[in-house]
């Protein structure tokens, strides 16, 4: 096959299309390797994470933890607490100020530190013959890395297009708190945003076709559903979404609940049904670049597309849609483009976190995935009521599940549902990376009265009854 973009005199070594986390990672990596880089951005610099994803949502999650402090305080005798929202618009504006500051500090102000990077603004696409072009002008580059990210998916539901609805971006710009909200979709975006608004005082109903966090271990999904319902968040699993309509000032969503149609009404509707790769305007077919059924660019383990000389990384590939994996894949793409394609993408010890409360954190294989991979699986499940940290905090919502290969006892996966679970998962990731057995993990010294100590107890649960151990025994 031909090279899709041929270097010429006065050209760039690499053109990076997309100026989000993956694009910046690729551009900086290539510049540090001595490359002349064209970083092509279109729209707001910084991409999803800082502008409309990780940063704003986690800031709002933390803010609403304050609102939950009052009911949480009831777990302790002799304590009363209260919190109330006096100005929702002020909360939203403070969140946006943080976004603006971080966009400047981590993106705009970073570029001047790299003389080898030229920032170009505009919508890039492949022209006839497969050459990359920007506003009709050819971008002369030896290699191309595509990192154009993704956008919220809009499901094909009759009546939806004519209806007022929100995605994960617009819902966090509302300066008036809605009285009620329907969240369509039970994935991590839907779960996090649903809890933000519920804790702010909005009546929230999650409507999903596959349950809450359908990719999680079933024990964790079920326990999180109970925790949400205990907070007053409705979780409705339906067969399909039938139609949507405006009902006066309210939104009406009709669903097939299995026993017939039912119409749910709320002040606002949030679509959280996944994300779609941003590829539709790139004219990839002109360069012979293959895509999957959702439009994601197909890449191999070296981040190469089907067109020699063109790589892709991040959400545009449709896989591992986490900012740190986007940056990791983009760095590999840049190094492979510069130095001979010797580095392979490895997500076998990729930690993932859902920042709801309790938090969901996982790494490695689920029990179902391990069985599908032909392992003779052993699994342990430890409810938090057996973890001293949870008892001291009077908050035993959650569990820890470990998955192992039976004959070798090697750990294959770890899955945590706990109020502080996110800060424990990296220990499990390192255990998987090191090829540890559950016996190794169970024999490791952990600090007492920490959530991460639960990993040790869960590992011991494979062979022992931890309820018969003293506090620090084993």
Backbone torsions as a table, in degrees:
resi	resn	phi	psi	omega
1	UNK	NA	154.2	179.6
2	UNK	-75.7	155.4	166.9
3	UNK	-71.2	132.9	-174.4
4	UNK	-73.9	-27.0	-179.2
5	UNK	-136.3	117.9	-175.2
6	UNK	-102.7	130.9	179.9
7	UNK	-69.8	142.5	177.2
8	UNK	-134.9	169.9	-179.4
9	UNK	-56.6	133.9	178.5
10	UNK	78.7	9.0	-176.2
11	UNK	-91.7	178.5	173.8
12	UNK	-88.7	153.8	172.9
13	UNK	-74.1	-40.3	-178.1
14	UNK	-139.2	136.7	169.7
15	UNK	-109.8	125.7	178.2
16	UNK	-108.1	120.1	-177.9
17	UNK	-100.3	110.3	-177.1
18	UNK	119.5	126.5	-174.5
19	UNK	-117.3	44.6	172.1
20	UNK	-101.5	-155.6	-176.7
21	UNK	-60.9	-45.8	179.7
22	UNK	-66.0	-43.9	-179.7
23	UNK	-61.4	-44.8	178.4
24	UNK	-64.8	-40.5	178.5
25	UNK	-60.2	-45.3	179.6
26	UNK	-64.9	-45.7	-177.2
27	UNK	-64.5	-45.2	-179.3
28	UNK	-66.1	-42.6	178.6
29	UNK	-60.0	-46.1	-179.6
30	UNK	-65.1	-41.3	179.4
31	UNK	-63.7	-38.9	178.5
32	UNK	-68.1	-21.1	175.4
33	UNK	-86.8	2.2	177.7
34	UNK	94.4	10.4	-177.5
35	UNK	-81.7	153.8	167.5
36	UNK	-91.6	119.4	-168.9
37	UNK	-119.2	133.3	167.6
38	UNK	-101.5	114.9	175.9
39	UNK	-100.7	114.2	-173.3
40	UNK	-104.8	116.0	179.4
41	UNK	-114.1	152.2	178.9
42	UNK	-141.0	116.9	-175.7
43	UNK	91.8	-154.8	-176.3
44	UNK	-70.0	126.7	-180.0
45	UNK	-67.3	146.9	176.3
46	UNK	111.0	-18.7	175.4
47	UNK	71.8	-162.0	-171.6
48	UNK	-68.9	-48.9	-166.7
49	UNK	-58.0	-56.0	-175.1
50	UNK	-74.7	-32.5	-172.5
51	UNK	-86.5	-47.6	-170.8
52	UNK	-135.9	4.9	-175.2
53	UNK	-118.5	-105.7	-171.6
54	UNK	-56.0	-51.8	-172.1
55	UNK	-64.7	-54.9	-178.8
56	UNK	-64.5	-39.0	-177.8
57	UNK	-68.4	-41.4	-178.7
58	UNK	-71.7	-32.1	174.3
59	UNK	-63.0	-41.1	179.7
60	UNK	-71.4	-36.5	176.4
61	UNK	-59.8	-45.4	-180.0
62	UNK	-64.3	-40.5	179.3
63	UNK	-61.8	-40.8	-177.4
64	UNK	-77.6	-12.7	171.2
65	UNK	-61.6	-33.3	177.1
66	UNK	-62.6	-41.2	179.4
67	UNK	-65.2	-28.6	-178.7
68	UNK	-85.4	-7.0	-177.1
69	UNK	-61.9	-34.7	-177.7
70	UNK	-64.3	-54.8	177.6
71	UNK	-64.7	-31.4	179.2
72	UNK	-66.8	-33.4	-179.3
73	UNK	-64.1	-22.5	-178.8
74	UNK	-65.2	-14.4	176.8
75	UNK	-67.8	-19.9	-175.8
76	UNK	-109.3	131.3	179.6
77	UNK	-66.0	142.5	172.9
78	UNK	79.3	11.5	-178.5
79	UNK	-124.1	131.6	170.8
80	UNK	-124.7	141.7	178.2
81	UNK	-144.3	155.9	175.8
82	UNK	-149.4	151.5	175.3
83	UNK	-147.7	147.1	178.0
84	UNK	-146.9	153.3	177.9
85	UNK	-88.4	120.4	178.5
86	UNK	-98.1	-21.4	-177.6
87	UNK	-157.5	91.3	-180.0
88	UNK	-60.8	-36.6	178.6
89	UNK	-60.1	-36.5	178.4
90	UNK	-66.3	-37.1	176.9
91	UNK	-62.3	-44.8	-179.5
92	UNK	-64.8	-42.6	-178.6
93	UNK	-67.1	-36.9	177.2
94	UNK	-65.9	-40.7	174.9
95	UNK	-57.7	-44.7	-178.4
96	UNK	-67.6	-34.1	177.6
97	UNK	-63.2	-39.5	176.3
98	UNK	-63.0	-44.2	178.3
99	UNK	-58.1	-47.7	-178.4
100	UNK	-62.1	-41.2	-179.7
101	UNK	-65.7	-43.5	-178.2
102	UNK	-71.5	-34.2	176.3
103	UNK	-60.4	-42.7	178.6
104	UNK	-67.3	-47.5	-173.5
105	UNK	-69.9	-37.1	-172.2
106	UNK	-102.0	-7.7	-179.5
107	UNK	-129.9	-69.0	-174.9
108	UNK	-58.5	-47.7	-175.7
109	UNK	-77.9	-10.3	179.5
110	UNK	-78.8	-36.2	-173.3
111	UNK	-55.9	-42.0	-179.3
112	UNK	-61.4	-14.2	179.0
113	UNK	-77.1	-8.0	-175.6
114	UNK	-125.5	101.8	-178.5
115	UNK	-66.2	-21.9	-177.1
116	UNK	-83.3	-0.4	-178.4
117	UNK	-108.9	124.0	172.7
118	UNK	-106.1	123.3	180.0
119	UNK	-91.0	124.0	-179.7
120	UNK	-119.1	135.0	-178.2
121	UNK	-104.3	132.0	176.0
122	UNK	150.6	172.1	179.7
123	UNK	-92.7	112.2	-179.7
124	UNK	-87.6	151.6	176.9
125	UNK	-157.8	160.8	176.9
126	UNK	-86.1	133.3	-180.0
127	UNK	-93.9	-176.0	177.4
128	UNK	-59.5	133.3	-177.6
129	UNK	91.4	-5.6	174.0
130	UNK	89.8	6.8	179.6
131	UNK	-83.3	142.7	178.6
132	UNK	-75.7	135.4	-178.7
133	UNK	-132.2	151.2	176.9
134	UNK	-129.7	116.2	-176.8
135	UNK	53.5	40.4	177.5
136	UNK	84.0	-9.1	-179.5
137	UNK	-101.0	135.3	-178.6
138	UNK	-66.2	136.0	172.5
139	UNK	-96.7	113.0	-175.3
140	UNK	-85.7	106.0	-177.1
141	UNK	-143.4	142.5	179.5
142	UNK	-71.5	-37.3	179.3
143	UNK	-136.0	156.9	179.6
144	UNK	-129.4	136.9	173.0
145	UNK	-121.0	122.2	-179.1
146	UNK	-97.1	124.1	-178.8
147	UNK	-144.1	56.7	-173.3
148	UNK	-88.7	2.8	170.7
149	UNK	73.2	-154.5	-175.9
150	UNK	-145.5	174.5	179.6
151	UNK	-140.6	162.7	179.1
152	UNK	-62.3	140.9	177.5
153	UNK	-80.2	138.4	175.2
154	UNK	-112.9	111.3	-176.8
155	UNK	-69.4	154.0	179.8
156	UNK	-85.8	90.2	179.9
157	UNK	-121.9	127.2	-179.7
158	UNK	-53.5	130.4	177.7
159	UNK	90.0	-11.4	-173.2
160	UNK	-69.1	-39.4	-175.9
161	UNK	-62.5	-30.4	-178.3
162	UNK	-90.4	6.8	-171.7
163	UNK	-109.6	144.3	172.9
164	UNK	-68.7	121.5	177.6
165	UNK	-149.0	166.8	-176.2
166	UNK	-123.9	155.7	166.9
167	UNK	-112.0	-173.5	-176.1
168	UNK	-66.1	-17.9	176.8
169	UNK	-81.2	-56.6	-172.1
170	UNK	-69.4	-29.7	-177.6
171	UNK	-64.0	-27.4	-179.7
172	UNK	-92.5	13.6	172.1
173	UNK	-110.6	-6.3	-179.7
174	UNK	-64.4	122.4	179.6
175	UNK	-92.8	0.0	172.7
176	UNK	-121.1	123.5	-176.1
177	UNK	-70.0	124.2	179.1
178	UNK	-70.7	148.4	177.4
179	UNK	-73.4	-31.2	-179.8
180	UNK	-147.3	153.1	-173.9
181	UNK	-148.5	132.0	168.7
182	UNK	-100.3	126.7	175.6
183	UNK	-106.2	115.0	179.6
184	UNK	-92.6	109.2	-179.0
185	UNK	119.4	133.6	-176.1
186	UNK	-112.9	22.2	176.3
187	UNK	-78.3	-167.1	-173.8
188	UNK	-66.8	-33.9	178.7
189	UNK	-66.9	-46.8	178.9
190	UNK	-61.3	-41.9	-178.7
191	UNK	-64.0	-46.8	-177.8
192	UNK	-64.7	-47.3	-176.6
193	UNK	-70.3	-35.4	177.7
194	UNK	-59.6	-43.4	-177.7
195	UNK	-71.6	-34.1	175.3
196	UNK	-55.5	-52.0	-174.7
197	UNK	-73.5	-34.7	177.7
198	UNK	-62.6	-41.7	-179.8
199	UNK	-72.6	-20.2	175.0
200	UNK	-79.2	-12.6	178.7
201	UNK	114.4	-0.1	177.4
202	UNK	-77.8	141.8	174.1
203	UNK	-81.0	114.3	-170.8
204	UNK	-116.2	135.2	172.2
205	UNK	-125.9	122.9	173.2
206	UNK	-90.8	127.7	177.5
207	UNK	-117.1	122.8	-173.2
208	UNK	-143.4	149.9	179.4
209	UNK	-90.6	-15.1	-176.2
210	UNK	-127.0	13.4	-179.9
211	UNK	86.9	176.3	-179.8
212	UNK	-79.6	130.6	-178.2
213	UNK	46.6	65.8	-174.2
214	UNK	-64.6	-19.4	-179.9
215	UNK	-87.1	-9.4	-178.1
216	UNK	-79.6	166.9	172.7
217	UNK	-57.0	139.9	-176.2
218	UNK	-60.1	-33.1	178.3
219	UNK	-64.7	-37.4	-179.8
220	UNK	-73.0	-43.7	178.8
221	UNK	-59.6	-42.1	-179.2
222	UNK	-67.3	-42.2	-179.0
223	UNK	-68.1	-37.7	178.3
224	UNK	-67.8	-38.4	176.5
225	UNK	-58.5	-44.5	178.4
226	UNK	-62.6	-41.0	179.7
227	UNK	-64.0	-41.4	177.7
228	UNK	-63.7	-45.6	-178.5
229	UNK	-64.7	-33.5	176.1
230	UNK	-64.4	-26.5	176.8
231	UNK	-86.0	-2.9	-179.6
232	UNK	93.5	8.6	177.1
233	UNK	-86.3	120.1	177.6
234	UNK	-76.4	137.4	176.1
235	UNK	-125.0	109.9	-177.2
236	UNK	-113.7	121.0	175.0
237	UNK	-99.1	123.9	-174.8
238	UNK	-125.6	165.7	178.4
239	UNK	-75.6	-42.4	-179.5
240	UNK	-163.2	160.8	173.0
241	UNK	-91.5	121.3	-172.4
242	UNK	-87.4	-51.0	-179.4
243	UNK	-164.7	163.6	178.0
244	UNK	-132.4	148.3	-177.5
245	UNK	-155.9	160.4	172.5
246	UNK	-86.3	132.7	178.9
247	UNK	-124.7	85.6	-172.3
248	UNK	66.9	-124.9	177.0
249	UNK	-88.9	2.1	-174.3
250	UNK	-111.8	166.6	178.1
251	UNK	-102.5	136.1	178.2
252	UNK	-117.9	120.4	177.5
253	UNK	-115.0	118.2	178.8
254	UNK	-97.1	131.6	-176.5
255	UNK	-129.3	156.2	170.9
256	UNK	-94.8	105.8	-174.8
257	UNK	-89.9	4.6	179.0
258	UNK	104.5	-36.6	178.8
259	UNK	-108.6	17.4	-178.5
260	UNK	129.9	175.7	-178.9
261	UNK	-80.0	149.0	178.9
262	UNK	-143.0	140.7	179.9
263	UNK	-110.2	125.0	177.8
264	UNK	-105.1	141.2	-178.7
265	UNK	-126.0	146.2	178.2
266	UNK	-158.5	168.0	177.8
267	UNK	-70.2	-35.7	-177.2
268	UNK	-138.6	157.0	178.4
269	UNK	-125.3	126.1	177.2
270	UNK	-109.9	125.2	175.7
271	UNK	-91.8	119.4	178.9
272	UNK	-136.1	55.7	-173.2
273	UNK	-104.6	26.8	177.4
274	UNK	107.9	-175.0	-177.4
275	UNK	-130.8	155.9	-176.7
276	UNK	-121.6	131.1	178.9
277	UNK	-61.2	142.5	178.7
278	UNK	-85.5	85.3	-179.3
279	UNK	-126.8	-9.5	-167.6
280	UNK	-66.2	-23.2	-177.5
281	UNK	-103.0	7.7	-175.8
282	UNK	-89.4	-11.3	-176.8
283	UNK	53.4	50.7	-175.2
284	UNK	-63.5	-31.3	-178.1
285	UNK	-60.2	-30.9	179.5
286	UNK	-64.2	-24.8	179.3
287	UNK	-102.3	3.2	-179.7
288	UNK	70.0	30.9	-178.0
289	UNK	-93.5	119.9	-175.1
290	UNK	-78.1	145.7	175.7
291	UNK	-128.8	162.4	177.7
292	UNK	-90.9	-171.7	-174.1
293	UNK	-66.4	-21.4	179.0
294	UNK	-99.4	5.3	179.2
295	UNK	91.4	1.1	178.4
296	UNK	-71.9	142.1	179.3
297	UNK	-73.5	127.2	-179.9
298	UNK	-78.9	124.7	177.2
299	UNK	-128.0	157.2	174.7
300	UNK	-93.5	-172.2	-175.9
301	UNK	-68.4	-11.4	177.3
302	UNK	-98.1	7.1	-179.2
303	UNK	72.6	17.7	179.6
304	UNK	-85.6	139.0	171.7
305	UNK	-86.0	-175.9	178.4
306	UNK	-74.6	-6.4	177.0
307	UNK	-105.2	117.7	-179.9
308	UNK	-55.3	135.4	180.0
309	UNK	89.9	-5.4	179.2
310	UNK	-118.3	130.0	-178.9
311	UNK	-120.9	165.8	176.0
312	UNK	-146.8	151.0	-178.9
313	UNK	-154.5	156.3	176.5
314	UNK	86.8	-159.6	-174.6
315	UNK	-59.5	-24.6	-178.3
316	UNK	-64.5	-18.7	176.6
317	UNK	-85.7	-11.9	177.8
318	UNK	79.4	7.7	-178.8
319	UNK	-125.9	153.4	175.7
320	UNK	45.2	63.5	-172.8
321	UNK	-83.0	68.2	174.4
322	UNK	-127.4	142.7	-173.2
323	UNK	-60.5	-37.5	-178.6
324	UNK	-70.1	-31.0	176.4
325	UNK	-75.9	-32.0	174.6
326	UNK	-62.4	-46.1	179.9
327	UNK	-65.4	-40.2	178.8
328	UNK	-62.7	-49.2	180.0
329	UNK	-63.2	-37.5	179.7
330	UNK	-67.3	-37.7	177.1
331	UNK	-63.3	-42.3	176.4
332	UNK	-61.7	-42.7	-179.9
333	UNK	-59.9	-44.5	-179.3
334	UNK	-65.2	-44.4	179.8
335	UNK	-65.0	-40.5	178.2
336	UNK	-66.7	-38.3	178.3
337	UNK	-64.3	-33.1	-176.7
338	UNK	-88.0	-32.8	-164.9
339	UNK	-126.7	21.2	169.4
340	UNK	100.0	16.9	168.7
341	UNK	60.7	45.4	-179.1
342	UNK	-98.0	-3.1	-174.7
343	UNK	-106.3	136.2	-177.8
344	UNK	-112.6	141.8	178.0
345	UNK	-71.2	130.1	-178.4
346	UNK	-133.7	110.2	179.3
347	UNK	-111.2	19.9	-175.4
348	UNK	-67.1	-24.4	177.8
349	UNK	-121.2	40.9	-178.7
350	UNK	-82.3	114.6	175.9
351	UNK	-77.8	146.6	178.3
352	UNK	-136.8	141.0	-176.0
353	UNK	-134.0	137.5	167.5
354	UNK	-110.2	120.9	-170.9
355	UNK	-89.8	43.0	169.2
356	UNK	-84.2	-175.7	177.8
357	UNK	-131.5	115.9	1.7
358	UNK	-68.7	154.5	-177.5
359	UNK	-75.7	148.8	175.0
360	UNK	-110.8	124.7	-179.6
361	UNK	-135.6	138.5	-176.7
362	UNK	-148.3	157.6	174.0
363	UNK	-153.3	143.7	177.5
364	UNK	78.8	-154.8	-172.0
365	UNK	-87.6	144.9	165.9
366	UNK	-76.8	170.6	178.3
367	UNK	-62.1	-41.4	179.5
368	UNK	-64.8	-41.9	178.7
369	UNK	-64.4	-38.6	179.7
370	UNK	-65.5	-39.7	178.0
371	UNK	-67.6	-38.9	178.2
372	UNK	-64.1	-26.9	178.0
373	UNK	-88.2	13.2	173.9
374	UNK	71.5	22.5	173.4
375	UNK	-78.8	147.7	169.2
376	UNK	-86.5	96.8	-162.1
377	UNK	-87.1	140.0	164.4
378	UNK	-122.0	142.5	-179.3
379	UNK	-136.0	147.0	172.9
380	UNK	-123.8	142.0	177.6
381	UNK	-126.4	120.9	-178.9
382	UNK	-116.9	108.4	174.6
383	UNK	-63.9	148.9	-177.5
384	UNK	-65.7	-13.4	178.1
385	UNK	-66.1	-9.7	177.0
386	UNK	-104.4	8.3	179.1
387	UNK	-106.4	117.3	-175.9
388	UNK	-54.6	-37.3	178.9
389	UNK	-58.2	-44.0	-179.4
390	UNK	-66.4	-37.8	178.8
391	UNK	-66.0	-42.8	179.7
392	UNK	-65.1	-34.5	179.0
393	UNK	-81.8	-4.5	-176.4
394	UNK	52.8	41.3	-179.3
395	UNK	-144.4	91.7	-176.3
396	UNK	-103.4	25.0	176.4
397	UNK	-70.1	112.7	173.6
398	UNK	131.2	-174.6	-176.4
399	UNK	-163.4	168.0	173.9
400	UNK	-126.9	129.0	178.8
401	UNK	-122.5	129.1	175.6
402	UNK	-114.6	141.8	179.4
403	UNK	-119.1	132.4	-177.4
404	UNK	-138.6	158.4	170.8
405	UNK	-79.6	122.7	-172.5
406	UNK	-59.3	-56.1	-175.7
407	UNK	-61.6	-41.6	-176.7
408	UNK	-91.7	-16.9	-176.5
409	UNK	67.6	9.8	-179.2
410	UNK	-71.5	135.1	178.5
411	UNK	-68.1	135.6	179.1
412	UNK	-114.3	-24.8	-178.0
413	UNK	-165.6	155.0	176.3
414	UNK	-139.5	137.2	-173.9
415	UNK	-140.4	123.6	-172.0
416	UNK	-123.7	133.0	167.1
417	UNK	-122.2	107.6	-176.1
418	UNK	-161.1	152.5	179.6
419	UNK	-56.3	-29.3	179.2
420	UNK	-121.3	32.4	-174.2
421	UNK	-65.8	-31.2	-176.4
422	UNK	-60.1	-35.7	-176.6
423	UNK	-80.2	-0.4	-179.8
424	UNK	-105.6	-18.3	-169.3
425	UNK	-71.0	-26.3	-179.3
426	UNK	-65.9	-31.3	175.2
427	UNK	-61.4	-43.1	177.4
428	UNK	-65.7	-38.8	178.7
429	UNK	-61.3	-41.9	179.3
430	UNK	-68.3	-34.5	176.7
431	UNK	-63.7	-42.2	177.5
432	UNK	-65.8	-42.2	-179.3
433	UNK	-60.8	-36.1	-178.6
434	UNK	-83.6	-3.6	179.7
435	UNK	71.7	30.5	-177.4
436	UNK	-70.5	151.9	170.9
437	UNK	-91.3	167.3	175.9
438	UNK	-67.2	-25.9	174.5
439	UNK	-66.9	-40.7	176.6
440	UNK	-59.8	-46.7	-177.6
441	UNK	-65.9	-40.1	-179.4
442	UNK	-68.4	-22.1	179.6
443	UNK	-94.1	-4.0	-178.9
444	UNK	-76.6	144.2	179.0
445	UNK	-79.8	125.9	177.6
446	UNK	-121.3	150.0	175.7
447	UNK	-71.4	140.5	-178.3
448	UNK	-73.4	150.7	-179.8
449	UNK	60.8	43.4	171.7
450	UNK	-125.7	155.0	176.1
451	UNK	-65.3	-37.5	-176.8
452	UNK	-64.7	-23.1	175.1
453	UNK	-60.0	-24.0	177.7
454	UNK	-60.0	-28.2	176.5
455	UNK	-63.0	-42.0	177.6
456	UNK	-61.8	-46.0	-179.5
457	UNK	-64.5	-40.5	177.9
458	UNK	-63.8	-36.8	177.4
459	UNK	-67.1	-39.8	178.1
460	UNK	-67.8	-25.5	-178.5
461	UNK	-63.4	-20.9	177.0
462	UNK	-59.0	-36.6	-172.6
463	UNK	-121.2	-14.5	-171.8
464	UNK	-132.6	161.2	172.9
465	UNK	-94.3	101.6	-173.2
466	UNK	-69.3	-15.1	177.7
467	UNK	-69.5	-13.8	-178.6
468	UNK	-97.7	3.7	179.2
469	UNK	-95.6	151.5	171.4
470	UNK	-77.2	178.9	-169.3
471	UNK	-53.8	-49.4	-174.3
472	UNK	-114.8	16.7	-178.8
473	UNK	-76.1	159.8	174.1
474	UNK	102.2	NA	NA
